[in-house]
């Protein structure tokens, strides 16, 4: 479990997260609206050296970033997906099984497509605007 005590500590927590994930590739970021899923993913990408603007792919569904080491990161926001066919039409399976990092928000909307190797990352707001990150 990781704790983000304040927004000023988010980069440090992102570094710890990167260290803990090892070679795992597919991550479902779970939490209520406003829990900080996008903010934490942005911090992870920044620590990994992404130079592009990192924002929520709410309307595009998936954004692609390149880390400093040349690896590709896919950031999904599946909030607007209502049917699995929509995910299939945008090529979700190709992204998920590409071998690249995939950070997925609202993964429950594409649950049938997710691999068994999925790692759940639960983000919970706790007292005084702190965030608890549970990797399972």
C-alpha positions in Angstrom: 0.0 0.0 0.0 1.2 3.5 -0.9 0.0 6.8 0.6 -0.1 10.1 -1.1 -0.2 12.6 1.8 -0.4 15.7 -0.5 -0.2 16.6 -4.1 3.4 17.7 -3.5 4.3 14.0 -2.8 2.6 12.5 -5.8 5.8 12.3 -7.9 7.6 10.4 -5.1 4.6 8.0 -4.7 4.6 7.5 -8.5 8.3 6.5 -8.3 7.5 4.0 -5.6 4.7 2.6 -7.7 6.9 2.2 -10.8 9.4 0.3 -8.6 6.7 -2.0 -7.2 5.1 -2.9 -10.5 8.1 -4.8 -11.9 7.4 -6.1 -15.4 3.6 -6.2 -15.2 1.9 -4.3 -18.0 -1.9 -4.0 -17.7 -3.3 -1.9 -14.8 -6.9 -1.1 -13.9 -7.1 2.1 -11.8 -10.2 1.9 -9.7 -11.8 4.6 -7.6 -14.7 7.0 -7.3 -15.1 9.9 -9.6 -12.5 12.5 -8.4 -10.4 9.9 -6.5 -7.3 11.0 -8.4 -7.0 8.2 -11.0 -6.0 10.5 -13.9 -3.8 12.7 -11.7 -1.9 9.6 -10.5 -1.5 8.2 -14.0 -0.2 11.6 -15.1 2.4 11.5 -12.3 3.5 8.0 -13.3 3.9 9.1 -16.9 5.9 12.2 -15.9 8.2 10.1 -13.8 8.7 7.7 -16.7 9.8 10.7 -18.8 6.8 11.3 -21.0 7.3 14.7 -22.8 3.8 15.0 -24.4 0.9 16.7 -22.6 -0.7 14.1 -20.4 -4.4 14.4 -20.0 -7.5 12.3 -19.6 -8.6 10.5 -22.7 -12.2 11.0 -21.9 -13.3 11.8 -25.4 -10.6 9.9 -27.4 -10.9 6.9 -25.1 -7.2 6.1 -25.4 -4.1 8.3 -25.5 -0.6 7.1 -26.5 2.5 8.3 -24.8 6.2 7.6 -25.3 8.4 7.2 -22.2 12.0 8.4 -22.0 13.3 4.9 -22.7 11.2 4.6 -25.9 8.5 2.4 -24.4 4.9 3.0 -25.3 2.2 3.7 -22.7 -1.5 3.5 -23.5 -3.9 5.4 -21.2 -7.5 4.4 -21.4 -10.6 6.2 -20.0 -13.4 3.7 -20.6 -16.1 5.8 -18.8 -18.0 6.5 -22.0 -17.9 2.9 -23.4 -21.4 1.4 -23.1 -20.9 -1.8 -25.1 -18.0 -4.1 -25.6 -18.3 -3.7 -29.4 -17.4 0.0 -29.0 -14.1 -1.1 -27.4 -13.5 -3.7 -30.1 -14.2 -1.1 -32.8 -11.4 1.2 -31.4 -9.0 -1.7 -31.3 -8.8 -2.2 -27.5 -7.6 -5.8 -27.9 -4.6 -4.7 -30.0 -3.6 -2.2 -27.3 -4.2 -4.6 -24.4 -2.2 -7.4 -25.9 0.5 -5.3 -27.5 3.0 -5.9 -24.7 3.0 -2.2 -23.9 2.0 -0.6 -20.6 -1.7 0.0 -20.4 -3.3 2.2 -17.7 -7.1 1.8 -17.7 -9.7 4.0 -15.9 -13.2 2.6 -15.6 -12.0 -0.9 -16.7 -15.3 -2.5 -15.6 -16.7 -1.2 -18.8 -14.4 -3.5 -20.8 -14.0 -6.3 -18.3 -14.6 -9.2 -20.8 -11.6 -8.0 -22.8 -9.1 -7.7 -19.9 -6.3 -10.3 -19.6 -5.9 -12.5 -16.5 -2.6 -10.6 -15.8 -4.5 -7.5 -15.0 -3.3 -5.7 -11.9 -5.9 -3.7 -10.0 -4.8 -0.4 -8.5 -7.4 1.0 -6.0 -7.3 4.6 -5.2 -9.2 5.7 -2.1 -9.5 9.1 -0.6 -8.8 9.0 3.1 -8.8 11.7 5.8 -7.4 15.2 5.0 -7.4 14.7 1.2 -4.8 11.9 1.4 -5.0 9.1 -1.0 -4.4 5.4 -0.4 -3.0 3.3 -3.3 -3.6 -0.4 -3.0 -2.0 -2.6 -5.7 -3.6 -6.1 -6.0 
